[in-house]
């Protein structure tokens, strides 16, 4: 069957003219920050790659504390191209979280969260949080000593939250400590619950982007150079950028495959100089700056409370920045955005170098 006959067959049964009209009339503003529009598309593309590579790995991975480590070794050493898919999944996760952080901080600095796009911001931040939990839950799949210690520290930190901390820690661990039950629970999160929630949120987020259109920064509203049709101009640019990102990911996956440490031993002490993944370093380093006790109170608990308040304020920032919602300049929230961005970057660098 030729392409034209297939097209005619499909169009006889389904009216896609409204989609053609929408694509033809969707315009994207041109200004000096327009390159940041592509960061969201990059993150979505990397999520798709993660789903594909994750499905491939799930065929061979065994989510049991006795066999998980061995199954990873066999995927890497015995399965044809297994090392490549495992490495591609690892680097895809790193780049996806990086793209989401860039997307979030650029949205913050350009105040693209302002009215009427509050729900876009909220769903985006929830997706960022989910991607970080994706990383943490996937990290434990290795069941090596470094991943085991990192998850124990991360879940233990959540336990320092007042009132609900012990419940969260027990819920994540599936018990008092990190055990085989934790592995099964994290596997269920990683391959079942998180993908389902992610697909729903991405669909809703993309719908809101189409509904509201692209946000124009306040500083650029009078400096827009015109509008570019999304189809085919912007779509082709998106595809080119995705191809470049795929090339970078394949290069990293080939030249820098992730290491696998020793098998986790729940009774052994944590390895020296253990560090979490880079996207947790700003939290890790913040906790290190707090003493063990402050005025008779647990220093780590105080740190967790302050960090939680900072994250909560970050999440609700569209509702606090009233000036931007009215289309007015908001110098205070510009500086708040700069401080959030610098804090994340500087603390991550310090945590990496320390």
Secondary structure by P-SEA (a helix, b strand, c coil): ccaaaaaaaaaacccaaaaaaaaaaccccccccccccaaaaaaaaaaaaaaaaaaaaaaccccccccaaaaaaaaaccccaaaaaaaaaaaaaaaaaaaaaaaaaaaaaaccccccaaaaaaaaaaaaaaaaaaaaaaaaccccaaaaaaaaaaaaaaaacccaaaaaaaaaaccccccaaaaaaaaaaacccaaaaaaaaaaaaaaaaaaccccccccccccccbbbbcccaaaaaaaaaaaaaaaaaaaaaaaccccccccccccccccccccccccaaaaaaaaaacccccccccaaaaaaaaaaaaaaaaaaccccccccccccccaaaaaaaaaaaaaaaaaaaaaaac
